[in-house]
Amino acid sequence: MSHTTGIRQAQKQRTRQSLLDAALALLEEQSLSSLGLREVTRAAGVAPTAFYRHFRCTADLGVALVEQVLGSLHPMIRTTVSTAGDSEERIARAVELIARHVAQYPAHVRFIARERHGGVQPVREEIREQLARFAREVKDELAKDAPAEGWSDDDLLMLAHLYVDQMLITASLFLEALDAPEAERERVTRLATRQLRLISIGRRHWRE
């Protein structure tokens, strides 16, 4: 009996993932607010009624996409702001990790960039909550660093939000340059490096 239950659960999970994958592919060319339920089920190869076994509506599916897309980024965020290495090493590591992630998951980055200020409120709110969680994690990492001594929690959180926002900007820049000549990607790398360096310099000289 448990074996049969396990098979059913696995099948259910595969169907759910098929719906998420189909939606993400369709969202390459449109916004979530214009996405139709039947479009998704047709692309996933399942009956429209199967959709409601997993999601209440397309907004619910969008929230699940945010959780999957951004939830998987937490380890990368922690690595990016790790206190290991000097400032230049950290910046180079951050830019390299972001560029690599964009190259591997362009649809994920495009989805977040479009829906962060899109027309589906639950999705906007979920993105905001996930980014706030990123900022709290970055703040915890920054607090371990010697230059953070004497900083208030509010200021550390403000700095963390700056880093998170800059990571999103950098990801968008690399996304736009994805199919561009190598020279353009190198220009983006230099620009992203300089922008992060500016935040780092400001951090070292911050005073209340």
PyMOL CGO cylinders between C-alpha atoms (Angstrom):
from pymol import cmd
from pymol.cgo import CYLINDER

trace = [
    CYLINDER, 0.00, 0.00, 0.00, 2.79, 2.43, 0.94, 0.3, 1, 1, 1, 1, 1, 1,
    CYLINDER, 2.79, 2.43, 0.94, 4.56, 1.59, -2.34, 0.3, 1, 1, 1, 1, 1, 1,
    CYLINDER, 4.56, 1.59, -2.34, 1.43, 2.51, -4.30, 0.3, 1, 1, 1, 1, 1, 1,
    CYLINDER, 1.43, 2.51, -4.30, 1.06, 5.73, -2.30, 0.3, 1, 1, 1, 1, 1, 1,
    CYLINDER, 1.06, 5.73, -2.30, 4.68, 6.58, -3.05, 0.3, 1, 1, 1, 1, 1, 1,
    CYLINDER, 4.68, 6.58, -3.05, 4.15, 6.06, -6.77, 0.3, 1, 1, 1, 1, 1, 1,
    CYLINDER, 4.15, 6.06, -6.77, 1.08, 8.30, -6.73, 0.3, 1, 1, 1, 1, 1, 1,
    CYLINDER, 1.08, 8.30, -6.73, 2.93, 11.00, -4.82, 0.3, 1, 1, 1, 1, 1, 1,
    CYLINDER, 2.93, 11.00, -4.82, 5.81, 10.87, -7.29, 0.3, 1, 1, 1, 1, 1, 1,
    CYLINDER, 5.81, 10.87, -7.29, 3.39, 11.14, -10.21, 0.3, 1, 1, 1, 1, 1, 1,
    CYLINDER, 3.39, 11.14, -10.21, 1.64, 14.05, -8.55, 0.3, 1, 1, 1, 1, 1, 1,
    CYLINDER, 1.64, 14.05, -8.55, 4.94, 15.82, -8.03, 0.3, 1, 1, 1, 1, 1, 1,
    CYLINDER, 4.94, 15.82, -8.03, 5.93, 15.23, -11.67, 0.3, 1, 1, 1, 1, 1, 1,
    CYLINDER, 5.93, 15.23, -11.67, 2.63, 16.72, -12.87, 0.3, 1, 1, 1, 1, 1, 1,
    CYLINDER, 2.63, 16.72, -12.87, 3.06, 19.74, -10.61, 0.3, 1, 1, 1, 1, 1, 1,
    CYLINDER, 3.06, 19.74, -10.61, 6.59, 20.29, -11.87, 0.3, 1, 1, 1, 1, 1, 1,
    CYLINDER, 6.59, 20.29, -11.87, 5.42, 19.91, -15.48, 0.3, 1, 1, 1, 1, 1, 1,
    CYLINDER, 5.42, 19.91, -15.48, 2.91, 22.70, -14.89, 0.3, 1, 1, 1, 1, 1, 1,
    CYLINDER, 2.91, 22.70, -14.89, 5.59, 24.93, -13.37, 0.3, 1, 1, 1, 1, 1, 1,
    CYLINDER, 5.59, 24.93, -13.37, 8.03, 24.23, -16.20, 0.3, 1, 1, 1, 1, 1, 1,
    CYLINDER, 8.03, 24.23, -16.20, 5.36, 24.84, -18.85, 0.3, 1, 1, 1, 1, 1, 1,
    CYLINDER, 5.36, 24.84, -18.85, 4.34, 28.14, -17.23, 0.3, 1, 1, 1, 1, 1, 1,
    CYLINDER, 4.34, 28.14, -17.23, 7.95, 29.32, -16.98, 0.3, 1, 1, 1, 1, 1, 1,
    CYLINDER, 7.95, 29.32, -16.98, 8.51, 28.56, -20.68, 0.3, 1, 1, 1, 1, 1, 1,
    CYLINDER, 8.51, 28.56, -20.68, 5.35, 30.44, -21.67, 0.3, 1, 1, 1, 1, 1, 1,
    CYLINDER, 5.35, 30.44, -21.67, 6.35, 33.39, -19.48, 0.3, 1, 1, 1, 1, 1, 1,
    CYLINDER, 6.35, 33.39, -19.48, 9.44, 33.91, -21.63, 0.3, 1, 1, 1, 1, 1, 1,
    CYLINDER, 9.44, 33.91, -21.63, 7.14, 35.75, -24.05, 0.3, 1, 1, 1, 1, 1, 1,
    CYLINDER, 7.14, 35.75, -24.05, 4.38, 37.18, -21.85, 0.3, 1, 1, 1, 1, 1, 1,
    CYLINDER, 4.38, 37.18, -21.85, 3.50, 38.37, -18.37, 0.3, 1, 1, 1, 1, 1, 1,
    CYLINDER, 3.50, 38.37, -18.37, 1.77, 36.25, -15.75, 0.3, 1, 1, 1, 1, 1, 1,
    CYLINDER, 1.77, 36.25, -15.75, -1.33, 38.46, -15.82, 0.3, 1, 1, 1, 1, 1, 1,
    CYLINDER, -1.33, 38.46, -15.82, -1.95, 37.43, -19.45, 0.3, 1, 1, 1, 1, 1, 1,
    CYLINDER, -1.95, 37.43, -19.45, -1.23, 33.74, -18.94, 0.3, 1, 1, 1, 1, 1, 1,
    CYLINDER, -1.23, 33.74, -18.94, -4.21, 31.42, -19.40, 0.3, 1, 1, 1, 1, 1, 1,
    CYLINDER, -4.21, 31.42, -19.40, -4.81, 28.24, -17.44, 0.3, 1, 1, 1, 1, 1, 1,
    CYLINDER, -4.81, 28.24, -17.44, -5.56, 26.26, -20.60, 0.3, 1, 1, 1, 1, 1, 1,
    CYLINDER, -5.56, 26.26, -20.60, -2.32, 27.51, -22.18, 0.3, 1, 1, 1, 1, 1, 1,
    CYLINDER, -2.32, 27.51, -22.18, -0.38, 26.06, -19.26, 0.3, 1, 1, 1, 1, 1, 1,
    CYLINDER, -0.38, 26.06, -19.26, -2.16, 22.71, -19.17, 0.3, 1, 1, 1, 1, 1, 1,
    CYLINDER, -2.16, 22.71, -19.17, -1.88, 22.30, -22.94, 0.3, 1, 1, 1, 1, 1, 1,
    CYLINDER, -1.88, 22.30, -22.94, 1.86, 23.02, -22.81, 0.3, 1, 1, 1, 1, 1, 1,
    CYLINDER, 1.86, 23.02, -22.81, 2.26, 20.63, -19.85, 0.3, 1, 1, 1, 1, 1, 1,
    CYLINDER, 2.26, 20.63, -19.85, 0.27, 17.90, -21.62, 0.3, 1, 1, 1, 1, 1, 1,
    CYLINDER, 0.27, 17.90, -21.62, -2.33, 17.49, -18.87, 0.3, 1, 1, 1, 1, 1, 1,
    CYLINDER, -2.33, 17.49, -18.87, -6.09, 18.01, -18.66, 0.3, 1, 1, 1, 1, 1, 1,
    CYLINDER, -6.09, 18.01, -18.66, -7.29, 21.43, -17.43, 0.3, 1, 1, 1, 1, 1, 1,
    CYLINDER, -7.29, 21.43, -17.43, -8.94, 19.77, -14.42, 0.3, 1, 1, 1, 1, 1, 1,
    CYLINDER, -8.94, 19.77, -14.42, -5.52, 18.48, -13.31, 0.3, 1, 1, 1, 1, 1, 1,
    CYLINDER, -5.52, 18.48, -13.31, -4.41, 22.06, -12.76, 0.3, 1, 1, 1, 1, 1, 1,
    CYLINDER, -4.41, 22.06, -12.76, -6.75, 22.48, -9.79, 0.3, 1, 1, 1, 1, 1, 1,
    CYLINDER, -6.75, 22.48, -9.79, -5.25, 19.51, -7.99, 0.3, 1, 1, 1, 1, 1, 1,
    CYLINDER, -5.25, 19.51, -7.99, -2.10, 21.57, -7.58, 0.3, 1, 1, 1, 1, 1, 1,
    CYLINDER, -2.10, 21.57, -7.58, -3.00, 25.27, -7.80, 0.3, 1, 1, 1, 1, 1, 1,
    CYLINDER, -3.00, 25.27, -7.80, -6.08, 27.36, -7.11, 0.3, 1, 1, 1, 1, 1, 1,
    CYLINDER, -6.08, 27.36, -7.11, -5.40, 29.82, -9.94, 0.3, 1, 1, 1, 1, 1, 1,
    CYLINDER, -5.40, 29.82, -9.94, -2.57, 31.16, -12.12, 0.3, 1, 1, 1, 1, 1, 1,
    CYLINDER, -2.57, 31.16, -12.12, -1.60, 33.60, -9.34, 0.3, 1, 1, 1, 1, 1, 1,
    CYLINDER, -1.60, 33.60, -9.34, -1.12, 30.62, -7.02, 0.3, 1, 1, 1, 1, 1, 1,
    CYLINDER, -1.12, 30.62, -7.02, 1.06, 28.99, -9.67, 0.3, 1, 1, 1, 1, 1, 1,
    CYLINDER, 1.06, 28.99, -9.67, 3.03, 32.23, -9.96, 0.3, 1, 1, 1, 1, 1, 1,
    CYLINDER, 3.03, 32.23, -9.96, 3.71, 32.26, -6.22, 0.3, 1, 1, 1, 1, 1, 1,
    CYLINDER, 3.71, 32.26, -6.22, 4.95, 28.66, -6.44, 0.3, 1, 1, 1, 1, 1, 1,
    CYLINDER, 4.95, 28.66, -6.44, 7.25, 29.70, -9.28, 0.3, 1, 1, 1, 1, 1, 1,
    CYLINDER, 7.25, 29.70, -9.28, 8.69, 32.51, -7.17, 0.3, 1, 1, 1, 1, 1, 1,
    CYLINDER, 8.69, 32.51, -7.17, 9.30, 30.10, -4.29, 0.3, 1, 1, 1, 1, 1, 1,
    CYLINDER, 9.30, 30.10, -4.29, 11.07, 27.68, -6.62, 0.3, 1, 1, 1, 1, 1, 1,
    CYLINDER, 11.07, 27.68, -6.62, 13.07, 30.24, -8.59, 0.3, 1, 1, 1, 1, 1, 1,
    CYLINDER, 13.07, 30.24, -8.59, 14.19, 32.47, -5.72, 0.3, 1, 1, 1, 1, 1, 1,
    CYLINDER, 14.19, 32.47, -5.72, 14.21, 29.81, -3.02, 0.3, 1, 1, 1, 1, 1, 1,
    CYLINDER, 14.21, 29.81, -3.02, 16.99, 27.97, -4.84, 0.3, 1, 1, 1, 1, 1, 1,
    CYLINDER, 16.99, 27.97, -4.84, 19.16, 31.12, -4.81, 0.3, 1, 1, 1, 1, 1, 1,
    CYLINDER, 19.16, 31.12, -4.81, 19.75, 31.34, -1.07, 0.3, 1, 1, 1, 1, 1, 1,
    CYLINDER, 19.75, 31.34, -1.07, 22.95, 29.23, -1.08, 0.3, 1, 1, 1, 1, 1, 1,
    CYLINDER, 22.95, 29.23, -1.08, 24.36, 31.37, -3.92, 0.3, 1, 1, 1, 1, 1, 1,
    CYLINDER, 24.36, 31.37, -3.92, 23.52, 34.58, -2.06, 0.3, 1, 1, 1, 1, 1, 1,
    CYLINDER, 23.52, 34.58, -2.06, 25.33, 33.35, 1.05, 0.3, 1, 1, 1, 1, 1, 1,
    CYLINDER, 25.33, 33.35, 1.05, 28.37, 32.38, -1.05, 0.3, 1, 1, 1, 1, 1, 1,
    CYLINDER, 28.37, 32.38, -1.05, 28.35, 35.74, -2.80, 0.3, 1, 1, 1, 1, 1, 1,
    CYLINDER, 28.35, 35.74, -2.80, 28.55, 37.75, 0.43, 0.3, 1, 1, 1, 1, 1, 1,
    CYLINDER, 28.55, 37.75, 0.43, 30.70, 35.29, 2.36, 0.3, 1, 1, 1, 1, 1, 1,
    CYLINDER, 30.70, 35.29, 2.36, 33.38, 37.01, 4.42, 0.3, 1, 1, 1, 1, 1, 1,
    CYLINDER, 33.38, 37.01, 4.42, 36.07, 34.78, 2.90, 0.3, 1, 1, 1, 1, 1, 1,
    CYLINDER, 36.07, 34.78, 2.90, 38.68, 36.72, 0.90, 0.3, 1, 1, 1, 1, 1, 1,
    CYLINDER, 38.68, 36.72, 0.90, 39.32, 40.44, 0.53, 0.3, 1, 1, 1, 1, 1, 1,
    CYLINDER, 39.32, 40.44, 0.53, 36.88, 42.94, -0.93, 0.3, 1, 1, 1, 1, 1, 1,
    CYLINDER, 36.88, 42.94, -0.93, 38.08, 42.58, -4.54, 0.3, 1, 1, 1, 1, 1, 1,
    CYLINDER, 38.08, 42.58, -4.54, 37.92, 38.79, -4.36, 0.3, 1, 1, 1, 1, 1, 1,
    CYLINDER, 37.92, 38.79, -4.36, 34.36, 38.94, -3.03, 0.3, 1, 1, 1, 1, 1, 1,
    CYLINDER, 34.36, 38.94, -3.03, 33.28, 41.32, -5.78, 0.3, 1, 1, 1, 1, 1, 1,
    CYLINDER, 33.28, 41.32, -5.78, 34.85, 39.19, -8.51, 0.3, 1, 1, 1, 1, 1, 1,
    CYLINDER, 34.85, 39.19, -8.51, 33.22, 36.09, -7.03, 0.3, 1, 1, 1, 1, 1, 1,
    CYLINDER, 33.22, 36.09, -7.03, 29.83, 37.80, -6.84, 0.3, 1, 1, 1, 1, 1, 1,
    CYLINDER, 29.83, 37.80, -6.84, 29.90, 39.00, -10.45, 0.3, 1, 1, 1, 1, 1, 1,
    CYLINDER, 29.90, 39.00, -10.45, 31.08, 35.60, -11.70, 0.3, 1, 1, 1, 1, 1, 1,
    CYLINDER, 31.08, 35.60, -11.70, 28.36, 33.72, -9.79, 0.3, 1, 1, 1, 1, 1, 1,
    CYLINDER, 28.36, 33.72, -9.79, 25.63, 36.05, -11.03, 0.3, 1, 1, 1, 1, 1, 1,
    CYLINDER, 25.63, 36.05, -11.03, 26.81, 35.83, -14.65, 0.3, 1, 1, 1, 1, 1, 1,
    CYLINDER, 26.81, 35.83, -14.65, 26.93, 32.04, -14.43, 0.3, 1, 1, 1, 1, 1, 1,
    CYLINDER, 26.93, 32.04, -14.43, 23.47, 31.82, -12.91, 0.3, 1, 1, 1, 1, 1, 1,
    CYLINDER, 23.47, 31.82, -12.91, 21.97, 34.05, -15.61, 0.3, 1, 1, 1, 1, 1, 1,
    CYLINDER, 21.97, 34.05, -15.61, 23.60, 31.93, -18.33, 0.3, 1, 1, 1, 1, 1, 1,
    CYLINDER, 23.60, 31.93, -18.33, 22.19, 28.74, -16.79, 0.3, 1, 1, 1, 1, 1, 1,
    CYLINDER, 22.19, 28.74, -16.79, 18.72, 30.01, -15.85, 0.3, 1, 1, 1, 1, 1, 1,
    CYLINDER, 18.72, 30.01, -15.85, 17.76, 32.97, -18.09, 0.3, 1, 1, 1, 1, 1, 1,
    CYLINDER, 17.76, 32.97, -18.09, 14.03, 32.17, -17.90, 0.3, 1, 1, 1, 1, 1, 1,
    CYLINDER, 14.03, 32.17, -17.90, 14.16, 32.34, -14.09, 0.3, 1, 1, 1, 1, 1, 1,
    CYLINDER, 14.16, 32.34, -14.09, 15.85, 35.74, -14.12, 0.3, 1, 1, 1, 1, 1, 1,
    CYLINDER, 15.85, 35.74, -14.12, 13.48, 37.10, -16.78, 0.3, 1, 1, 1, 1, 1, 1,
    CYLINDER, 13.48, 37.10, -16.78, 10.45, 35.93, -14.80, 0.3, 1, 1, 1, 1, 1, 1,
    CYLINDER, 10.45, 35.93, -14.80, 11.56, 37.69, -11.60, 0.3, 1, 1, 1, 1, 1, 1,
    CYLINDER, 11.56, 37.69, -11.60, 12.61, 40.87, -13.44, 0.3, 1, 1, 1, 1, 1, 1,
    CYLINDER, 12.61, 40.87, -13.44, 9.22, 41.10, -15.16, 0.3, 1, 1, 1, 1, 1, 1,
    CYLINDER, 9.22, 41.10, -15.16, 6.96, 40.08, -12.27, 0.3, 1, 1, 1, 1, 1, 1,
    CYLINDER, 6.96, 40.08, -12.27, 8.71, 42.02, -9.50, 0.3, 1, 1, 1, 1, 1, 1,
    CYLINDER, 8.71, 42.02, -9.50, 6.65, 45.03, -10.54, 0.3, 1, 1, 1, 1, 1, 1,
    CYLINDER, 6.65, 45.03, -10.54, 3.99, 43.11, -12.48, 0.3, 1, 1, 1, 1, 1, 1,
    CYLINDER, 3.99, 43.11, -12.48, 0.24, 43.13, -12.23, 0.3, 1, 1, 1, 1, 1, 1,
    CYLINDER, 0.24, 43.13, -12.23, -0.30, 40.08, -10.01, 0.3, 1, 1, 1, 1, 1, 1,
    CYLINDER, -0.30, 40.08, -10.01, -0.27, 41.22, -6.39, 0.3, 1, 1, 1, 1, 1, 1,
    CYLINDER, -0.27, 41.22, -6.39, 0.34, 37.85, -4.61, 0.3, 1, 1, 1, 1, 1, 1,
    CYLINDER, 0.34, 37.85, -4.61, 3.34, 37.29, -6.85, 0.3, 1, 1, 1, 1, 1, 1,
    CYLINDER, 3.34, 37.29, -6.85, 4.74, 40.77, -6.21, 0.3, 1, 1, 1, 1, 1, 1,
    CYLINDER, 4.74, 40.77, -6.21, 4.32, 40.19, -2.49, 0.3, 1, 1, 1, 1, 1, 1,
    CYLINDER, 4.32, 40.19, -2.49, 6.05, 36.81, -2.61, 0.3, 1, 1, 1, 1, 1, 1,
    CYLINDER, 6.05, 36.81, -2.61, 8.98, 38.27, -4.54, 0.3, 1, 1, 1, 1, 1, 1,
    CYLINDER, 8.98, 38.27, -4.54, 9.22, 41.09, -2.00, 0.3, 1, 1, 1, 1, 1, 1,
    CYLINDER, 9.22, 41.09, -2.00, 9.19, 38.60, 0.88, 0.3, 1, 1, 1, 1, 1, 1,
    CYLINDER, 9.19, 38.60, 0.88, 11.85, 36.40, -0.72, 0.3, 1, 1, 1, 1, 1, 1,
    CYLINDER, 11.85, 36.40, -0.72, 14.08, 39.42, -1.39, 0.3, 1, 1, 1, 1, 1, 1,
    CYLINDER, 14.08, 39.42, -1.39, 13.58, 40.59, 2.20, 0.3, 1, 1, 1, 1, 1, 1,
    CYLINDER, 13.58, 40.59, 2.20, 14.71, 37.14, 3.31, 0.3, 1, 1, 1, 1, 1, 1,
    CYLINDER, 14.71, 37.14, 3.31, 17.78, 37.51, 1.10, 0.3, 1, 1, 1, 1, 1, 1,
    CYLINDER, 17.78, 37.51, 1.10, 18.53, 40.84, 2.74, 0.3, 1, 1, 1, 1, 1, 1,
    CYLINDER, 18.53, 40.84, 2.74, 18.26, 39.34, 6.23, 0.3, 1, 1, 1, 1, 1, 1,
    CYLINDER, 18.26, 39.34, 6.23, 20.66, 36.55, 5.23, 0.3, 1, 1, 1, 1, 1, 1,
    CYLINDER, 20.66, 36.55, 5.23, 23.09, 39.05, 3.72, 0.3, 1, 1, 1, 1, 1, 1,
    CYLINDER, 23.09, 39.05, 3.72, 22.86, 41.16, 6.88, 0.3, 1, 1, 1, 1, 1, 1,
    CYLINDER, 22.86, 41.16, 6.88, 23.79, 38.13, 9.01, 0.3, 1, 1, 1, 1, 1, 1,
    CYLINDER, 23.79, 38.13, 9.01, 26.84, 37.51, 6.82, 0.3, 1, 1, 1, 1, 1, 1,
    CYLINDER, 26.84, 37.51, 6.82, 27.89, 41.16, 6.83, 0.3, 1, 1, 1, 1, 1, 1,
    CYLINDER, 27.89, 41.16, 6.83, 27.65, 41.26, 10.64, 0.3, 1, 1, 1, 1, 1, 1,
    CYLINDER, 27.65, 41.26, 10.64, 30.46, 38.68, 10.81, 0.3, 1, 1, 1, 1, 1, 1,
    CYLINDER, 30.46, 38.68, 10.81, 32.84, 41.02, 9.00, 0.3, 1, 1, 1, 1, 1, 1,
    CYLINDER, 32.84, 41.02, 9.00, 35.25, 43.23, 10.95, 0.3, 1, 1, 1, 1, 1, 1,
    CYLINDER, 35.25, 43.23, 10.95, 34.18, 46.48, 9.18, 0.3, 1, 1, 1, 1, 1, 1,
    CYLINDER, 34.18, 46.48, 9.18, 30.65, 45.91, 10.54, 0.3, 1, 1, 1, 1, 1, 1,
    CYLINDER, 30.65, 45.91, 10.54, 31.79, 46.51, 14.11, 0.3, 1, 1, 1, 1, 1, 1,
    CYLINDER, 31.79, 46.51, 14.11, 29.75, 49.30, 15.64, 0.3, 1, 1, 1, 1, 1, 1,
    CYLINDER, 29.75, 49.30, 15.64, 27.10, 49.24, 12.91, 0.3, 1, 1, 1, 1, 1, 1,
    CYLINDER, 27.10, 49.24, 12.91, 23.46, 49.26, 13.98, 0.3, 1, 1, 1, 1, 1, 1,
    CYLINDER, 23.46, 49.26, 13.98, 21.13, 46.49, 12.81, 0.3, 1, 1, 1, 1, 1, 1,
    CYLINDER, 21.13, 46.49, 12.81, 19.15, 49.04, 10.78, 0.3, 1, 1, 1, 1, 1, 1,
    CYLINDER, 19.15, 49.04, 10.78, 22.26, 50.22, 8.93, 0.3, 1, 1, 1, 1, 1, 1,
    CYLINDER, 22.26, 50.22, 8.93, 23.43, 46.67, 8.29, 0.3, 1, 1, 1, 1, 1, 1,
    CYLINDER, 23.43, 46.67, 8.29, 20.01, 45.81, 6.89, 0.3, 1, 1, 1, 1, 1, 1,
    CYLINDER, 20.01, 45.81, 6.89, 20.08, 48.93, 4.70, 0.3, 1, 1, 1, 1, 1, 1,
    CYLINDER, 20.08, 48.93, 4.70, 23.47, 47.86, 3.33, 0.3, 1, 1, 1, 1, 1, 1,
    CYLINDER, 23.47, 47.86, 3.33, 22.18, 44.32, 2.79, 0.3, 1, 1, 1, 1, 1, 1,
    CYLINDER, 22.18, 44.32, 2.79, 19.25, 45.64, 0.74, 0.3, 1, 1, 1, 1, 1, 1,
    CYLINDER, 19.25, 45.64, 0.74, 21.72, 47.65, -1.35, 0.3, 1, 1, 1, 1, 1, 1,
    CYLINDER, 21.72, 47.65, -1.35, 23.66, 44.50, -2.15, 0.3, 1, 1, 1, 1, 1, 1,
    CYLINDER, 23.66, 44.50, -2.15, 20.52, 42.51, -2.97, 0.3, 1, 1, 1, 1, 1, 1,
    CYLINDER, 20.52, 42.51, -2.97, 19.19, 45.27, -5.24, 0.3, 1, 1, 1, 1, 1, 1,
    CYLINDER, 19.19, 45.27, -5.24, 22.57, 45.51, -6.95, 0.3, 1, 1, 1, 1, 1, 1,
    CYLINDER, 22.57, 45.51, -6.95, 22.63, 41.75, -7.53, 0.3, 1, 1, 1, 1, 1, 1,
    CYLINDER, 22.63, 41.75, -7.53, 19.25, 42.01, -9.27, 0.3, 1, 1, 1, 1, 1, 1,
    CYLINDER, 19.25, 42.01, -9.27, 20.47, 44.92, -11.39, 0.3, 1, 1, 1, 1, 1, 1,
    CYLINDER, 20.47, 44.92, -11.39, 23.59, 42.97, -12.31, 0.3, 1, 1, 1, 1, 1, 1,
    CYLINDER, 23.59, 42.97, -12.31, 21.51, 39.91, -13.23, 0.3, 1, 1, 1, 1, 1, 1,
    CYLINDER, 21.51, 39.91, -13.23, 19.32, 42.05, -15.49, 0.3, 1, 1, 1, 1, 1, 1,
    CYLINDER, 19.32, 42.05, -15.49, 22.38, 43.53, -17.18, 0.3, 1, 1, 1, 1, 1, 1,
    CYLINDER, 22.38, 43.53, -17.18, 23.80, 40.08, -17.88, 0.3, 1, 1, 1, 1, 1, 1,
    CYLINDER, 23.80, 40.08, -17.88, 20.40, 38.92, -19.13, 0.3, 1, 1, 1, 1, 1, 1,
    CYLINDER, 20.40, 38.92, -19.13, 20.27, 41.76, -21.67, 0.3, 1, 1, 1, 1, 1, 1,
    CYLINDER, 20.27, 41.76, -21.67, 23.81, 40.89, -22.82, 0.3, 1, 1, 1, 1, 1, 1,
    CYLINDER, 23.81, 40.89, -22.82, 23.20, 37.13, -22.97, 0.3, 1, 1, 1, 1, 1, 1,
    CYLINDER, 23.20, 37.13, -22.97, 23.31, 36.93, -26.78, 0.3, 1, 1, 1, 1, 1, 1,
    CYLINDER, 23.31, 36.93, -26.78, 25.52, 39.97, -27.25, 0.3, 1, 1, 1, 1, 1, 1,
    CYLINDER, 25.52, 39.97, -27.25, 29.14, 39.87, -28.47, 0.3, 1, 1, 1, 1, 1, 1,
    CYLINDER, 29.14, 39.87, -28.47, 31.82, 38.97, -25.94, 0.3, 1, 1, 1, 1, 1, 1,
    CYLINDER, 31.82, 38.97, -25.94, 32.94, 42.59, -25.79, 0.3, 1, 1, 1, 1, 1, 1,
    CYLINDER, 32.94, 42.59, -25.79, 29.50, 43.63, -24.50, 0.3, 1, 1, 1, 1, 1, 1,
    CYLINDER, 29.50, 43.63, -24.50, 29.50, 40.93, -21.81, 0.3, 1, 1, 1, 1, 1, 1,
    CYLINDER, 29.50, 40.93, -21.81, 32.96, 42.07, -20.73, 0.3, 1, 1, 1, 1, 1, 1,
    CYLINDER, 32.96, 42.07, -20.73, 31.65, 45.65, -20.54, 0.3, 1, 1, 1, 1, 1, 1,
    CYLINDER, 31.65, 45.65, -20.54, 28.81, 44.47, -18.29, 0.3, 1, 1, 1, 1, 1, 1,
    CYLINDER, 28.81, 44.47, -18.29, 31.30, 42.61, -16.09, 0.3, 1, 1, 1, 1, 1, 1,
    CYLINDER, 31.30, 42.61, -16.09, 33.42, 45.75, -15.70, 0.3, 1, 1, 1, 1, 1, 1,
    CYLINDER, 33.42, 45.75, -15.70, 30.37, 47.90, -14.96, 0.3, 1, 1, 1, 1, 1, 1,
    CYLINDER, 30.37, 47.90, -14.96, 28.97, 45.46, -12.41, 0.3, 1, 1, 1, 1, 1, 1,
    CYLINDER, 28.97, 45.46, -12.41, 32.37, 45.22, -10.74, 0.3, 1, 1, 1, 1, 1, 1,
    CYLINDER, 32.37, 45.22, -10.74, 32.68, 49.01, -10.50, 0.3, 1, 1, 1, 1, 1, 1,
    CYLINDER, 32.68, 49.01, -10.50, 29.16, 49.37, -9.09, 0.3, 1, 1, 1, 1, 1, 1,
    CYLINDER, 29.16, 49.37, -9.09, 29.79, 46.79, -6.37, 0.3, 1, 1, 1, 1, 1, 1,
    CYLINDER, 29.79, 46.79, -6.37, 33.15, 48.40, -5.65, 0.3, 1, 1, 1, 1, 1, 1,
    CYLINDER, 33.15, 48.40, -5.65, 31.41, 51.74, -5.14, 0.3, 1, 1, 1, 1, 1, 1,
    CYLINDER, 31.41, 51.74, -5.14, 29.08, 50.19, -2.54, 0.3, 1, 1, 1, 1, 1, 1,
    CYLINDER, 29.08, 50.19, -2.54, 32.10, 48.59, -0.86, 0.3, 1, 1, 1, 1, 1, 1,
    CYLINDER, 32.10, 48.59, -0.86, 33.97, 51.90, -0.68, 0.3, 1, 1, 1, 1, 1, 1,
    CYLINDER, 33.97, 51.90, -0.68, 30.92, 53.67, 0.70, 0.3, 1, 1, 1, 1, 1, 1,
    CYLINDER, 30.92, 53.67, 0.70, 30.57, 50.94, 3.30, 0.3, 1, 1, 1, 1, 1, 1,
    CYLINDER, 30.57, 50.94, 3.30, 34.12, 51.47, 4.57, 0.3, 1, 1, 1, 1, 1, 1,
    CYLINDER, 34.12, 51.47, 4.57, 33.53, 55.20, 4.99, 0.3, 1, 1, 1, 1, 1, 1,
    CYLINDER, 33.53, 55.20, 4.99, 29.96, 55.16, 6.32, 0.3, 1, 1, 1, 1, 1, 1,
    CYLINDER, 29.96, 55.16, 6.32, 29.24, 57.26, 9.36, 0.3, 1, 1, 1, 1, 1, 1,
    CYLINDER, 29.24, 57.26, 9.36, 25.95, 57.92, 11.12, 0.3, 1, 1, 1, 1, 1, 1,
]
cmd.load_cgo(trace, "trace")
